[in-house]
Amino acid sequence: MNIIDTTHSLANGLRQLGESAAAVSTPTGSETQDTQDFASVFKSMLGDVNQSQQRATQLAESFDEGQQEDLAGVMIAQQKARLSFQTTLQVRNKVVSAYQDIMNMPI
């Protein structure tokens, strides 16, 4: 498993947002794309992050109870959850920063 796989759902969500923005900025009559709004893509990304954190917690609890013997798997799941959360946090920070920049523009 490599580092790219840990943020696969986040990367796909961000890629979809970029494609949606490109489709909106350059519309063509013959091209029809299934575009999603930002809120639904971001909500699904947050759901994926939540799911990975819950899975990591369940693995850690099962390891503590002696049901799980794969310590490396538990640690990898926790690192994946931590990395996906940090990525989501940075995306949120960038969105808030962009919003503030737009709001501070003179009219």
C-alpha positions in Angstrom: 0.0 0.0 0.0 1.5 3.4 -0.9 0.8 6.9 0.3 -1.3 7.8 -2.7 -3.9 5.1 -1.8 -4.6 6.6 1.6 -6.2 9.8 0.2 -7.7 8.1 -2.9 -11.3 9.2 -2.1 -10.2 12.7 -1.2 -8.2 13.0 -4.4 -11.1 11.7 -6.5 -13.5 14.2 -4.8 -11.1 17.1 -5.5 -10.6 15.9 -9.1 -14.4 15.8 -9.6 -14.7 19.4 -8.3 -12.0 20.5 -10.7 -13.7 18.8 -13.6 -17.0 20.3 -12.6 -15.5 23.8 -12.5 -13.9 23.2 -15.9 -17.2 22.0 -17.4 -19.0 25.0 -16.0 -16.4 27.5 -17.3 -16.2 26.0 -20.8 -19.7 24.6 -21.6 -20.2 22.9 -25.0 -23.5 21.9 -26.5 -22.5 18.4 -27.4 -20.7 17.5 -24.2 -22.9 16.5 -21.2 -21.2 15.6 -17.9 -22.7 14.5 -14.7 -21.6 17.3 -12.5 -22.1 17.4 -8.7 -22.2 20.5 -6.6 -19.4 21.3 -4.1 -21.5 20.5 -1.1 -22.4 17.0 -2.1 -18.8 16.1 -3.1 -17.4 17.6 0.1 -20.1 15.8 2.2 -19.1 12.4 0.6 -15.4 13.2 1.3 -16.2 13.9 4.9 -18.2 10.6 5.1 -15.2 8.7 3.8 -12.9 10.4 6.4 -15.4 9.6 9.1 -15.6 6.0 8.0 -11.8 5.5 8.0 -11.6 7.0 11.5 -14.3 4.7 12.8 -12.6 1.7 11.2 -9.2 2.6 12.8 -10.9 3.0 16.1 -12.6 -0.4 15.8 -9.3 -2.1 14.8 -7.6 -0.5 17.8 -10.3 -1.6 20.2 -10.3 -5.1 18.8 -6.5 -5.2 19.2 -6.8 -4.0 22.8 -9.3 -6.8 23.5 -7.0 -9.4 21.9 -9.3 -10.2 18.9 -6.9 -8.6 16.4 -3.2 -9.7 16.3 -2.0 -7.5 13.5 -0.4 -4.5 15.1 1.0 -3.2 11.8 -2.5 -3.3 10.2 -3.9 -1.3 13.2 -1.1 1.3 13.0 -1.5 1.6 9.2 -5.3 2.1 9.6 -4.7 4.8 12.2 -2.1 6.6 10.0 -4.5 6.5 7.0 -7.3 8.0 9.1 -4.9 10.6 10.4 -3.7 11.5 7.0 -7.1 11.7 5.5 -8.3 13.9 8.3 -5.3 16.2 7.9 -5.9 16.4 4.2 -9.5 17.3 4.7 -8.5 20.0 7.3 -6.1 21.5 4.8 -8.7 21.6 2.1 -11.1 23.3 4.5 -8.4 25.8 5.4 -7.8 26.6 1.7 -11.6 27.0 1.0 -12.0 29.4 3.9 -8.9 31.3 2.8 -10.3 31.6 -0.7 -13.6 32.7 0.6 -12.0 35.4 2.8 -9.9 36.6 -0.2 -13.1 36.9 -2.3 -14.9 38.7 0.5 -12.1 41.2 0.9 -11.9 42.2 -2.8 -13.0 45.7 -3.5 -16.0 46.2 -5.6 
